[in-house]
Amino acid sequence: MSNTLKDTISIGNVRIAIHPSAKPILDKEFTLLGANKRYSTALLDKMRLYFPVIEPILREGNIPDDFKYLCVQESALNANAISTSAAVGYWQFKLETAKDVGLQVNQHIDERRHIIEATKGAVQYFTRNNSVLNNWMSTLLSYRLGLGSIKKLN
């Protein structure tokens, strides 16, 4: 399959070369992803359901469309997903970050589990970080590593 992979991908305003040594790794990941047909089919069904909700919110916030796949990777579009680091919901926000991006989290409401509100929070996060980093790839990495860690690398 690695012969069918492109040599570059674009994310926002950044074009990224895929090194030939990465192609077998990506090929393996694609193979594993497709190995469980029931899981893959269910995930695709969720994407068909949620992407029409997520896409306009990202577009309105001027966030690259490809960022919608981050919540697939983070939570498999599961509102009830909880990570080992206590990140919750579709976009896997920790409590402090959720509150920082304007999400309501208390004993009665947890907007990290609400697809529209959580996506608006993700837009806030991406917009803020990209205003500092001015690079969508770095912004994407900041979602995983934190803004402070990425600023040290730049």
Kinemage of the C-alpha trace (Angstrom):
@kinemage 1
@onewidth
@group {chain A} dominant
@subgroup {mainchain}
@vectorlist {calphas} color= white
{ca met a 1} P 0.000 0.000 0.000
{ca ser a 2} L 2.898 2.380 0.658
{ca asn a 3} L 3.254 2.882 -3.093
{ca thr a 4} L -0.175 4.554 -3.096
{ca leu a 5} L 0.696 7.013 -0.332
{ca lys a 6} L 1.373 10.551 -1.481
{ca asp a 7} L 4.787 12.077 -1.025
{ca thr a 8} L 3.332 15.142 0.701
{ca ile a 9} L 0.243 16.173 2.626
{ca ser a 10} L -1.094 19.636 3.387
{ca ile a 11} L -2.438 20.686 6.750
{ca gly a 12} L -3.694 24.257 6.815
{ca asn a 13} L -0.893 26.473 5.542
{ca val a 14} L 1.837 23.842 5.818
{ca arg a 15} L 2.913 21.248 3.253
{ca ile a 16} L 4.614 18.221 4.828
{ca ala a 17} L 6.847 15.753 3.038
{ca ile a 18} L 6.351 12.104 3.913
{ca his a 19} L 9.767 10.554 4.172
{ca pro a 20} L 10.044 7.194 2.376
{ca ser a 21} L 10.997 5.528 5.678
{ca ala a 22} L 7.652 6.624 7.164
{ca lys a 23} L 5.592 4.958 4.456
{ca pro a 24} L 5.896 1.390 5.855
{ca ile a 25} L 4.886 2.703 9.288
{ca leu a 26} L 1.849 4.464 7.839
{ca asp a 27} L 1.060 1.395 5.767
{ca lys a 28} L 1.033 -0.739 8.928
{ca glu a 29} L -1.231 1.759 10.706
{ca phe a 30} L -3.698 1.761 7.801
{ca thr a 31} L -3.698 -2.032 7.768
{ca leu a 32} L -4.387 -2.199 11.510
{ca leu a 33} L -7.127 0.403 11.235
{ca gly a 34} L -8.887 -1.637 8.571
{ca ala a 35} L -8.381 -5.016 10.262
{ca asn a 36} L -11.486 -4.810 12.452
{ca lys a 37} L -14.257 -4.271 9.907
{ca arg a 38} L -17.007 -3.901 12.525
{ca tyr a 39} L -15.065 -1.158 14.332
{ca ser a 40} L -14.119 0.585 11.069
{ca thr a 41} L -17.705 0.529 9.835
{ca ala a 42} L -19.038 1.879 13.137
{ca leu a 43} L -16.431 4.642 13.134
{ca leu a 44} L -17.262 5.623 9.561
{ca asp a 45} L -20.954 5.744 10.505
{ca lys a 46} L -20.125 8.071 13.395
{ca met a 47} L -18.068 10.259 11.065
{ca arg a 48} L -21.024 10.522 8.673
{ca leu a 49} L -23.220 11.535 11.604
{ca tyr a 50} L -20.906 14.009 13.361
{ca phe a 51} L -18.861 15.603 10.579
{ca pro a 52} L -21.840 17.599 9.235
{ca val a 53} L -22.085 19.106 12.736
{ca ile a 54} L -18.331 19.644 13.234
{ca glu a 55} L -17.385 20.952 9.771
{ca pro a 56} L -19.429 24.197 9.802
{ca ile a 57} L -18.129 25.091 13.277
{ca leu a 58} L -14.530 24.586 12.142
{ca arg a 59} L -15.198 26.510 8.910
{ca glu a 60} L -16.784 29.412 10.809
{ca gly a 61} L -13.679 29.539 13.011
{ca asn a 62} L -11.334 29.393 9.985
{ca ile a 63} L -9.854 26.112 11.209
{ca pro a 64} L -8.511 23.683 8.560
{ca asp a 65} L -11.108 21.047 7.717
{ca asp a 66} L -8.643 18.216 8.367
{ca phe a 67} L -8.658 19.088 12.070
{ca lys a 68} L -12.011 17.275 12.319
{ca tyr a 69} L -10.092 14.006 12.284
{ca leu a 70} L -8.413 14.925 15.560
{ca cys a 71} L -11.571 14.187 17.546
{ca val a 72} L -11.808 10.836 15.741
{ca gln a 73} L -8.263 10.037 16.839
{ca glu a 74} L -8.753 11.425 20.349
{ca ser a 75} L -12.072 9.801 21.280
{ca ala a 76} L -13.327 7.734 18.336
{ca leu a 77} L -16.239 10.218 18.491
{ca asn a 78} L -17.262 8.834 21.865
{ca ala a 79} L -18.793 11.455 24.174
{ca asn a 80} L -18.036 9.248 27.175
{ca ala a 81} L -14.361 8.677 26.399
{ca ile a 82} L -12.068 9.334 29.357
{ca ser a 83} L -8.295 9.115 29.028
{ca thr a 84} L -5.820 7.944 31.621
{ca ser a 85} L -4.954 11.630 32.166
{ca ala a 86} L -8.629 12.484 32.888
{ca ala a 87} L -9.292 14.121 29.524
{ca val a 88} L -12.986 13.772 28.674
{ca gly a 89} L -15.341 13.791 25.713
{ca tyr a 90} L -15.097 14.167 21.976
{ca trp a 91} L -12.034 16.415 21.908
{ca gln a 92} L -10.479 14.990 25.092
{ca phe a 93} L -10.188 18.175 27.111
{ca lys a 94} L -8.742 18.081 30.597
{ca leu a 95} L -10.771 20.053 33.143
{ca glu a 96} L -8.488 23.111 33.218
{ca thr a 97} L -8.269 23.355 29.448
{ca ala a 98} L -12.028 22.909 29.063
{ca lys a 99} L -12.688 25.820 31.394
{ca asp a 100} L -9.947 27.854 29.706
{ca val a 101} L -11.720 27.558 26.330
{ca gly a 102} L -15.089 28.473 27.807
{ca leu a 103} L -16.680 25.090 28.363
{ca gln a 104} L -18.970 24.637 31.318
{ca val a 105} L -17.965 21.747 33.553
{ca asn a 106} L -19.628 21.202 36.922
{ca gln a 107} L -21.562 18.536 38.815
{ca his a 108} L -24.578 18.960 36.491
{ca ile a 109} L -23.099 19.834 33.086
{ca asp a 110} L -20.013 18.703 31.210
{ca glu a 111} L -19.862 20.400 27.818
{ca arg a 112} L -16.834 18.298 26.868
{ca arg a 113} L -19.446 15.609 26.133
{ca his a 114} L -21.551 17.920 23.918
{ca ile a 115} L -20.409 17.775 20.298
{ca ile a 116} L -21.325 21.363 19.402
{ca glu a 117} L -19.987 23.049 22.543
{ca ala a 118} L -16.869 20.878 22.643
{ca thr a 119} L -16.123 21.668 19.000
{ca lys a 120} L -16.539 25.384 19.706
{ca gly a 121} L -14.036 24.901 22.536
{ca ala a 122} L -11.640 23.170 20.148
{ca val a 123} L -11.972 26.124 17.753
{ca gln a 124} L -11.094 28.481 20.628
{ca tyr a 125} L -8.057 26.368 21.453
{ca phe a 126} L -6.850 26.140 17.853
{ca thr a 127} L -7.451 29.835 17.163
{ca arg a 128} L -5.572 30.950 20.274
{ca asn a 129} L -2.615 28.665 19.644
{ca asn a 130} L -2.390 29.485 15.950
{ca ser a 131} L -2.382 33.213 16.750
{ca val a 132} L 0.796 32.536 18.755
{ca leu a 133} L 2.395 29.932 16.486
{ca asn a 134} L 1.130 31.135 13.070
{ca asn a 135} L 1.507 27.610 11.746
{ca trp a 136} L -1.278 25.041 11.553
{ca met a 137} L 1.037 22.051 11.919
{ca ser a 138} L 2.541 23.493 15.102
{ca thr a 139} L -0.981 24.298 16.278
{ca leu a 140} L -1.996 20.701 15.687
{ca leu a 141} L 1.042 19.479 17.630
{ca ser a 142} L 0.232 21.910 20.434
{ca tyr a 143} L -3.047 20.093 20.912
{ca arg a 144} L -1.094 16.996 21.836
{ca leu a 145} L 1.949 18.491 23.555
{ca gly a 146} L 0.716 21.844 24.873
{ca leu a 147} L 1.471 25.355 23.661
{ca gly a 148} L 4.441 25.814 25.998
{ca ser a 149} L 6.185 22.705 24.695
{ca ile a 150} L 5.725 23.745 21.070
{ca lys a 151} L 6.903 27.311 21.721
{ca lys a 152} L 10.166 25.886 23.069
{ca leu a 153} L 10.645 23.957 19.809
{ca asn a 154} L 10.029 26.972 17.540
